[in-house]
Amino acid sequence: MAEIKDPENTLIITLKGGDVVVEMLPDVAPKHVEQIKALARGGEYDNVAFHRVIEGFMAQTGDVENGDMEQDFNIRRAGTGGSSRPNLPAEFSKLPFDRGVVGMARSQNPNSGNSQFFIMFKDGHFLNGQYTVWGRVISGMEHVDAITRGEPPAEPDRMIAVKVAADA
């Protein structure tokens, strides 16, 4: 596992193959990092499906409303919800969407990010300046690469547990 320099701003996502360590970027997207940490600390990301996983692009998860695979799960609804927390204003930056970058998913409205996020499999610079970058994978990218593909996947993978490193 990577050296964790700032445990308060590091997320540990446990997948079936092992842990993915995400360095969160509060200096770039403070409101997004705050929301992600609150959802993780509330246990809301635990057992949430990867509902949209596109080969050569990204893996999307984080629908805490409809994506919990332990509570009335329906893969067709996963990806349509958010959380009980308010939507966030966009925090666009100059950081590029490179492999391992974590961005906030949203609807057509740039100020609609809530709980869903995606991890880039490959560079996707066409997203630059249009979605909020709030983190980057610093360890465990091989586990992200192993996530089952599909829109939606027939048998989706899930985030088993998501913790802020300071709490782990």
C-alpha positions as CSV (number, residue, x, y, z in Angstrom):
1,M,0.0,0.0,0.0
2,A,1.1,3.5,-0.7
3,E,2.5,5.7,2.0
4,I,-0.4,7.8,3.4
5,K,0.8,11.3,4.0
6,D,-2.5,12.9,5.0
7,P,-4.9,10.3,6.6
8,E,-7.7,12.9,7.0
9,N,-7.7,13.4,3.2
10,T,-7.1,9.8,2.1
11,L,-9.9,7.4,1.2
12,I,-9.5,3.6,1.4
13,I,-12.0,1.7,-0.9
14,T,-12.0,-2.0,-0.2
15,L,-12.8,-4.0,-3.4
16,K,-13.0,-7.8,-3.8
17,G,-9.3,-7.9,-4.9
18,G,-7.9,-5.5,-2.2
19,D,-7.7,-1.9,-1.2
20,V,-7.7,1.1,-3.5
21,V,-6.1,4.2,-1.8
22,V,-7.3,7.6,-3.0
23,E,-5.5,10.8,-2.2
24,M,-8.3,13.4,-1.9
25,L,-7.6,16.9,-3.1
26,P,-9.2,19.4,-0.6
27,D,-7.2,22.3,-2.0
28,V,-8.7,21.6,-5.5
29,A,-12.3,20.6,-4.6
30,P,-13.0,21.3,-0.9
31,K,-16.8,20.9,-1.0
32,H,-16.6,17.6,-2.9
33,V,-13.9,16.2,-0.5
34,E,-16.0,17.2,2.5
35,Q,-19.1,15.5,1.0
36,I,-17.2,12.3,0.1
37,K,-15.7,12.1,3.6
38,A,-19.2,12.6,5.2
39,L,-20.7,9.9,3.1
40,A,-17.8,7.5,3.8
41,R,-17.9,8.2,7.6
42,G,-21.7,7.6,7.5
43,G,-21.1,4.1,6.0
44,E,-23.2,5.1,3.0
45,Y,-20.7,3.9,0.4
46,D,-20.4,0.4,1.8
47,N,-21.8,-2.3,-0.5
48,V,-22.6,0.2,-3.3
49,A,-22.3,-1.2,-6.9
50,F,-20.2,-0.1,-9.8
51,H,-23.2,0.4,-12.0
52,R,-21.5,1.8,-15.2
53,V,-18.1,0.4,-16.1
54,I,-16.8,1.2,-19.6
55,E,-13.7,-0.5,-20.9
56,G,-10.9,1.9,-21.7
57,F,-12.8,4.8,-20.0
58,M,-14.0,4.6,-16.4
59,A,-15.8,2.8,-13.5
60,Q,-18.7,4.7,-12.0
61,T,-20.2,4.1,-8.5
62,G,-21.5,6.0,-5.5
63,D,-25.3,5.9,-5.9
64,V,-26.0,5.5,-2.2
65,E,-29.7,5.9,-2.7
66,N,-30.2,3.1,-5.3
67,G,-26.8,1.3,-5.5
68,D,-26.6,-0.5,-2.1
69,M,-26.4,-4.2,-3.1
70,E,-27.6,-5.2,0.4
71,Q,-30.9,-3.1,0.4
72,D,-33.6,-3.6,-2.3
73,F,-31.0,-3.6,-5.0
74,N,-32.1,-3.2,-8.6
75,I,-29.2,-2.7,-11.1
76,R,-31.6,-0.8,-13.5
77,R,-32.1,1.9,-10.8
78,A,-28.5,2.1,-9.8
79,G,-27.0,5.3,-11.1
80,T,-30.3,7.2,-11.0
81,G,-29.9,8.5,-7.4
82,G,-27.6,10.4,-5.1
83,S,-27.8,10.9,-1.3
84,S,-29.7,12.8,1.3
85,R,-27.1,15.5,1.1
86,P,-27.5,18.6,-1.1
87,N,-26.0,18.7,-4.6
88,L,-22.7,20.5,-5.0
89,P,-21.6,23.5,-7.0
90,A,-19.0,22.6,-9.6
91,E,-15.3,22.9,-8.5
92,F,-13.6,22.7,-11.9
93,S,-9.9,22.9,-12.1
94,K,-7.0,22.6,-14.5
95,L,-6.1,19.1,-13.3
96,P,-6.4,16.7,-16.3
97,F,-8.5,13.5,-16.3
98,D,-5.5,11.1,-16.4
99,R,-5.5,7.3,-15.5
100,G,-6.4,6.9,-11.8
101,V,-8.0,10.3,-11.4
102,V,-11.3,10.3,-9.5
103,G,-14.0,12.7,-10.7
104,M,-17.5,13.5,-9.6
105,A,-20.4,12.3,-11.7
106,R,-23.2,14.7,-12.5
107,S,-26.2,15.3,-14.7
108,Q,-26.3,17.8,-17.6
109,N,-26.3,20.5,-14.9
110,P,-22.6,21.2,-13.9
111,N,-23.8,21.9,-10.3
112,S,-25.5,18.5,-9.8
113,G,-22.7,16.4,-8.3
114,N,-23.8,14.6,-5.2
115,S,-22.5,11.2,-4.3
116,Q,-21.6,9.4,-7.5
117,F,-18.1,9.3,-8.7
118,F,-15.9,7.6,-11.3
119,I,-12.3,6.4,-11.5
120,M,-10.5,6.7,-14.9
121,F,-9.1,3.5,-16.5
122,K,-7.2,5.7,-19.1
123,D,-6.6,9.3,-19.8
124,G,-9.8,11.1,-20.8
125,H,-8.8,14.7,-21.4
126,F,-12.1,15.4,-23.2
127,L,-13.5,15.6,-19.6
128,N,-11.1,18.3,-18.6
129,G,-12.8,21.4,-17.2
130,Q,-16.2,19.8,-17.4
131,Y,-16.2,17.6,-14.3
132,T,-14.8,18.1,-10.8
133,V,-11.6,16.3,-10.0
134,W,-11.5,15.5,-6.3
135,G,-8.9,12.7,-6.0
136,R,-6.4,10.3,-7.5
137,V,-5.6,6.7,-6.9
138,I,-2.1,6.3,-5.3
139,S,-2.3,2.6,-4.7
140,G,-4.4,-0.4,-5.8
141,M,-5.2,0.6,-9.4
142,E,-4.8,-3.1,-10.3
143,H,-8.0,-3.7,-8.3
144,V,-9.8,-0.9,-10.2
145,D,-8.7,-2.5,-13.5
146,A,-10.3,-5.8,-12.4
147,I,-13.8,-4.3,-11.9
148,T,-16.4,-6.1,-14.0
149,R,-17.4,-4.2,-17.2
150,G,-20.9,-3.3,-18.3
151,E,-23.6,-0.7,-18.6
152,P,-24.8,-2.1,-16.3
153,P,-22.6,-5.1,-15.6
154,A,-24.6,-8.4,-15.5
155,E,-22.9,-9.2,-12.1
156,P,-21.7,-5.9,-10.7
157,D,-18.8,-5.5,-8.4
158,R,-19.2,-3.3,-5.3
159,M,-17.3,-1.2,-2.9
160,I,-17.2,-3.5,0.1
161,A,-16.2,-0.7,2.5
162,V,-15.1,2.9,2.2
163,K,-13.2,4.6,5.0
164,V,-11.3,7.8,5.6
165,A,-7.8,6.6,6.5
166,A,-7.8,8.7,9.7
167,D,-10.7,6.5,10.9
168,A,-9.4,3.1,9.7
